[in-house]
């Protein structure tokens, strides 16, 4: 048996979440619902503009959130990224381990500043992210742990890695190694902006195709360059025969073994959508690696994501996540 269910790679970010009025986005020129890369002076300026609004800190990053969710459910995971030799870097490594995710970050501390993401939550629960990648932007082939990847069932690649030459090269090499070792490959598009501005890089990472794609409806439509969801699904299958497609309040569609399953949504009052897609992916990967039927894994993924959006923060506690799993029926 492989030692790990999933080996994940992605940006290492410490999230700072703040609830804001919509007017703040207008004042700062930010586009709601997107991720914008910013430099450190811009990050500090935004923090100053936020004044005394309450803030919450946690380790984050798309793939990190996914492997944490999977580990909380009982999966075995390893995560590779790059953090700095600073307080946030040490916090990130400790937080991953406390949530059951193996990593070697405390042995690979780099000079510089650990990546940080300012997550702005508007009253409609939409999240707008301003990301300063810090040393995470230098994540490179040398930061991979090939022996951990070889000991895994799945490789999980965060789409945000496409945004710099170094991180893109690391993702491409990880995919190459996964094919060499017979490890299945899952990719999340991460954000519409990654498709809009880095499409060729995403195609380069995927190569002839991957085993599983995660995306939301907006990302699927953007990737297929259509406004028709059926056409978007057909386009996805040109790169992967399996996908997890989230539809917000309409639930999700998953495709497994050439069959599509429509998963109904759990009606909730959403207050913070940050991390919902990440947890959906983690729960679906748990189902794939632990023998759940497509219907049950879809139900688990949708219910976990639905619970997450009813509270602040990009993840649930281990107890909350396990409670969803143990009460599927």
N, C-alpha and C positions, 0 to 999 in steps of 0.2 A: 504494500500500500504506500502511496506517496505521502510524504510527511506533511505537506501543506495542501490545503484545498485551493488556495489562491495566493499567488505572488503578485503584489500590486506595485506599480510605479506611478509617481505623480509629483506634483509640487508639494513641498512641506511648507504650510502656512499656519500662522497663528491668527485665528479669526477674532476680530473685535466687532460685536454686533451692537447696533444702535437703532432704536425705533425713532423714526423721523416723520414729519408731515410731508406731503407731496411737494409743498412749496420749496422745501430744501433742495430737491432735485432741480427745480426750475432755476433757483438762485445760483446753483453751482454748475449748471449746464450739463448735468449727467442724464443719460438716457435710461429710463426705468427698465428694469428687468435684464440688463446686460452686464457684462464684466468688462471693465476698463483697466488697462495696465497704466499705472501711475509711477512716478518717481518718489523718492523720499520727501523732498520739499513739498510736493503736492499732497502727500499723505498727511504730513504735519499740519499743512494749511487747512485741510478738511477737518482734522481733529479739532483745531482751534475754532473753526466755524461751528462745530457741534456743541461747543460750550460745555455746560454741565449735564447734558443728557446722559442718562445711565448707560453704562457699557458692560458687556459680558464677554469674557475671553475664554477661548477653547482652542485646542489644536484642530486644524482643519485642512482644507484642500479636498478636492473632489474624490480622488482615489482613496485618500486617507479615511474620509468619512465612510466610504464603501466597505473597506476592509475592517473598520471598527464595527460596523453594523453586523457584518458576517461573523466576526469573532464573538460578539455579544450573544449571537444565536447559538454558538457552540462550534463554529468553524475554526479551522487552523489556518492562520494567515501570516505572511511576512511582507514587510513594506520597505521599499528602497526609495530614497530621495536624498536631498542635501540640506543640512541645517548648519548654522554658524555656531561658533564657540561663544555664545552669549546666553543670557537668561532665557530668552524665548526658545532657543535651540534645545537647551536642556529640558525645558518644560515640555516641548513637543515630544522628545524621546520618552520621557517619563509617562506622559499622558497616553501615548500609544501602548506602552507596556502595561499600564494599569488597566487598559481595556482589552488586554489579551492579544495584542498584535506584536509579534516578534520583529525586531529591527536591530540594526547595528549603528544607529545614529550617534550614540555616545562614544563610539570608537572612530568616527569619521567626521569630527567637528572641523568646519572650515573657517578661515578668517573672514570677517565681514559681518553682515547683519542677516538674521533669519527672516525669511519672507513673512509678510503680514498682509492680511486682507481685511479691509473695512467693509462690513456687510450692513447695508442700509435697508431697513425694513419699513415699508410704507403701510398705512392702515389697511390696504387691500391684501396684505400678506406677501406682496411681491418683494423679491430681494434684488437690490442693485449693488454690485460689488466693485470696489476699487482696490486693485491688487498691486502691491509692491513686492515683486518676486524676491528681492534680495539675492542671497547666494543660491536660492532655489533655481534661478535662471541659469546657473552654471552646472546643473545636474548633467552628468556626462556618462559615457560608456563605462568609465572607470568606477562609477558609483554603483553599478549593477552588481548583484551577487549571483553569478551564474549557477553555483552549486545549489542555492536556495531555489532558483527558478527550475532547475532540473528536477528538484524534489517536489514539484507542485503539479496539481491537476490542471490548473488554469493560470494564465497570465492575464492580468487586468491592466489595461493601458488607459490613462487619463488623456482625453483629447487636448487639454490645455498644453500638453508637452509639445505640440506642434508649433508653438509660438516663438521658439528661438532655435537657432541651428544646433546648439549643444544638446538641448533636451530632445529635439526631434531625432538627432542621431542616436541618442540613448534608446528612444522608443523603437526605432528601426532595428537596432541591434538586439533589443530584447525580443522583438517579434521573430527575428532570424534564429535566435537561440531557441525560442519556444518551438519553432518548426523542427529544428535539429533534434530536440529532446522529446518530441512527440507530445508537447504540452499544448492544450487548447488555448485559443486566443480570444479574449473579449476586449472590445473597445467602446468607450463612451465618447460621444461627440462633445460633451461638456457644455457647449454654449454655441448659440447661433453665430456669434462673431468668429469663432474658430473656422466655421465653414465658409463664411463670407470672405474672410481675409487670408485664410491659409488652406484653401481647398486642395491645392496640389500637394501640400505637405501631408495632409490627412491621407490622400490617395497613396502617397509614397509609404506611409506607415502601414497601411492596410495591404499594399501589394496586390496580389491576385485575389485576396479575400481573407476574412477572419471567420471565426466560428460563431461569434455572437456580437451584435451591435446593440448598445443602449442609446436611446435618444428620446426627446419629447416631441410633441407634434410639430412645433415651430421648427425644430432642427431637422426633422424628417422632410418637411416641405421645402426647406431651404436647400437641403442636400440634393433633393430630386428636382429642384427648380420648377416646382409646380404648386398649385393651390388645391390639388385634388389628393386627398389622403390615400385613396386606393392606388393611384399612380405612384405615390411616395413609397408605399409598402412594396410595390413591385420593384421599385428602384433599389430599395434596401437589399432585396434578395439577390441582386446582382453581385453584392459584396459579402453577403452572409445569409445562410439559410435559416438562421435563428435571430430573433431580435426581441427586445423588450421595449415597447413603445408606450410612453406614458401620455395620458390625455387629460391631465388635471382632474377637474371635477367629474369628468366622464369616465374615469377609470383608466384602463390600460388594455393594450392588445399585446399578447406574447405569441411568438411563433416558435414552435419546437417540433422537430421531426416532421417538417413539411406541413404542419397543421397549425392553424391560427386559433387562439382562444381569446374571447372577449371577457375581460375581467371587470365586473361592475365596481364602481367607486363606493366607498363608505362615506355617507353624508356626514360632514363635520363643519364646524365653524373655523375656517382657517385664519390664523393670525401671523404665521411666519412660515413661508415656503422654503426657507433656506435648508438645503441638504435633503429634501424629499426625494429627488431623483437618485441621489447617491445611496440612500438607504434602500430604495426600491431595487437598485442593482445588487446591493449586498444581500438582500433577502432572496432575490431570484438566484443568485449564485449559490447561496446556502441550499436552496431547494434542488438545484442541479447536482450538487455534490453530496447530497444526503438522501437521495432516492424519493423525493416528493413528486407526486404527479404534477403535470402542468397546471391543472386547476388549483391544486393546493399551493404550489409555489407562487402562482399569480395572486391568489387570495392573500397569502402571507405578505407579499411585496406591497400590495395595495393597502392592506390594513395597517402595516407598519408605517408606510409613508403618510397615511391619513392621520394616524395618531401623532406623528411628528409635527405636522403643520398646525396642530391645535395648541402648541406651546412654543416658547422661544428657544432658539438654539438649533444647531445643525445635527443633533443626535439625541436619541433617547438614552435612558439609563439601561444597564444590562437587565435589570428586573422588568422594566417596561417592555423591552424587546422580547424577552423570553415569554412574558405574559401573552403577547400577541401570538407567538408560536404555539403556546400550550392551550390556546382557546380558539383555534381555527374552526372547530365544528359548532 
